[in-house]
Amino acid sequence: MGESSKRSLRDEDKLEVLDEWMLSKNAIKPRTARTSEVNVEALGLLPTHLQKATTTIESFWTEGWAAYSKKSSTEDKLNAAKTLTARSIVLIEEAEASVSDLELNKRNVATALQNAESIMKDWDHYKERVTWLQEGLNEVNKELRPLTDEMDKLKKDLDAVEFDVVKFFKRCDLDYQAEEIKGENLSLKLGTEKAVKAGMEDFKSHFEFTPVYENLQTFFVNFGDWQVFTEVKELYPNLDLSAIEVDYPTPEEAEDGVDSTPDDGADHPLVDGA
């Protein structure tokens, strides 16, 4: 009984101390609009479940403790204090973990910013390098432009020379072909001259030993007259030309009437017809 009374008294003393501390906390640190704004900003950095728990506990401490302590028993207030203490420890541990995460994220952000700054410096360096290379390339292009023009000119000259060479070889080929043709023509000319000479010799020998050619001029005159007479007969078929037909024998009839033995040609029908 005595131990139970002592424990009760000690618990009551603790509750009185807790009541006084809660009330003094409310009196010393009243809530203001600025405090609320700061708390909202601070709560925004915590996870969602910590934000809700922190809001509930703060509201309980600042608003509900006086009313709760008036209507609750000593045992309920002790249990509430124990629960608040346990929750506070958990919340503190979670808050410390969140703060550690925030610090880690802060360090990561700082590292990322440093890396970004390093990348930007490298980018500026590479940009300057690219600009320098571009300027060098422009200078090289300026120096190459006259060389390119000269190369184009040389290419045109080379094309002209190649054209002249091809033209020269074609001319040489044509000259060679002309020489071959000239040689062939000369050979043909010599052959033709020989053939003409042989033909003339044959004609002369034939003319000398053929009675029908003794009077060649008369023969061709009679031959022309016979052609004219034939055309007249064709143009005028109803005209009776039998009386003079004997005076215009055909070449076959004239040839049949020639004696094979040479004579002076006085009895030759062509001569008589003349």
Contacts in CASP RR format, 6 or more apart in sequence:
PFRMAT RR
TARGET T0000
AUTHOR 0000-0000-0000
METHOD contacts of the structure
MODEL  1
MGESSKRSLRDEDKLEVLDEWMLSKNAIKPRTARTSEVNVEALGLLPTHL
QKATTTIESFWTEGWAAYSKKSSTEDKLNAAKTLTARSIVLIEEAEASVS
DLELNKRNVATALQNAESIMKDWDHYKERVTWLQEGLNEVNKELRPLTDE
MDKLKKDLDAVEFDVVKFFKRCDLDYQAEEIKGENLSLKLGTEKAVKAGM
EDFKSHFEFTPVYENLQTFFVNFGDWQVFTEVKELYPNLDLSAIEVDYPT
PEEAEDGVDSTPDDGADHPLVDGA
8 74 0 8 1.000
11 74 0 8 1.000
11 78 0 8 1.000
12 74 0 8 1.000
14 78 0 8 1.000
14 81 0 8 1.000
15 69 0 8 1.000
15 74 0 8 1.000
15 77 0 8 1.000
15 78 0 8 1.000
15 81 0 8 1.000
18 77 0 8 1.000
18 81 0 8 1.000
19 65 0 8 1.000
19 69 0 8 1.000
22 61 0 8 1.000
22 65 0 8 1.000
22 66 0 8 1.000
22 69 0 8 1.000
23 65 0 8 1.000
23 66 0 8 1.000
25 61 0 8 1.000
25 62 0 8 1.000
26 61 0 8 1.000
26 62 0 8 1.000
26 65 0 8 1.000
26 66 0 8 1.000
29 35 0 8 1.000
31 62 0 8 1.000
39 58 0 8 1.000
43 51 0 8 1.000
43 54 0 8 1.000
43 55 0 8 1.000
44 51 0 8 1.000
45 98 0 8 1.000
45 102 0 8 1.000
46 54 0 8 1.000
46 95 0 8 1.000
46 98 0 8 1.000
47 94 0 8 1.000
47 98 0 8 1.000
50 91 0 8 1.000
50 94 0 8 1.000
50 95 0 8 1.000
50 98 0 8 1.000
53 87 0 8 1.000
53 91 0 8 1.000
54 91 0 8 1.000
57 84 0 8 1.000
57 87 0 8 1.000
57 88 0 8 1.000
57 91 0 8 1.000
60 68 0 8 1.000
60 84 0 8 1.000
68 77 0 8 1.000
68 80 0 8 1.000
69 77 0 8 1.000
72 80 0 8 1.000
206 213 0 8 1.000
207 213 0 8 1.000
207 216 0 8 1.000
209 262 0 8 1.000
211 258 0 8 1.000
211 259 0 8 1.000
211 260 0 8 1.000
211 261 0 8 1.000
211 262 0 8 1.000
211 263 0 8 1.000
211 265 0 8 1.000
211 268 0 8 1.000
212 219 0 8 1.000
212 254 0 8 1.000
212 255 0 8 1.000
212 258 0 8 1.000
212 268 0 8 1.000
212 270 0 8 1.000
213 219 0 8 1.000
214 264 0 8 1.000
214 265 0 8 1.000
214 268 0 8 1.000
215 265 0 8 1.000
215 268 0 8 1.000
215 270 0 8 1.000
215 271 0 8 1.000
218 270 0 8 1.000
218 271 0 8 1.000
218 274 0 8 1.000
219 254 0 8 1.000
219 270 0 8 1.000
221 274 0 8 1.000
222 248 0 8 1.000
222 249 0 8 1.000
222 254 0 8 1.000
222 270 0 8 1.000
222 273 0 8 1.000
222 274 0 8 1.000
223 251 0 8 1.000
225 248 0 8 1.000
226 248 0 8 1.000
226 249 0 8 1.000
226 250 0 8 1.000
226 251 0 8 1.000
229 241 0 8 1.000
229 244 0 8 1.000
229 245 0 8 1.000
229 248 0 8 1.000
232 239 0 8 1.000
232 241 0 8 1.000
233 239 0 8 1.000
233 241 0 8 1.000
247 273 0 8 1.000
249 269 0 8 1.000
249 270 0 8 1.000
253 269 0 8 1.000
254 269 0 8 1.000
254 270 0 8 1.000
257 268 0 8 1.000
257 269 0 8 1.000
258 268 0 8 1.000
258 269 0 8 1.000
259 267 0 8 1.000
259 268 0 8 1.000
265 271 0 8 1.000
END
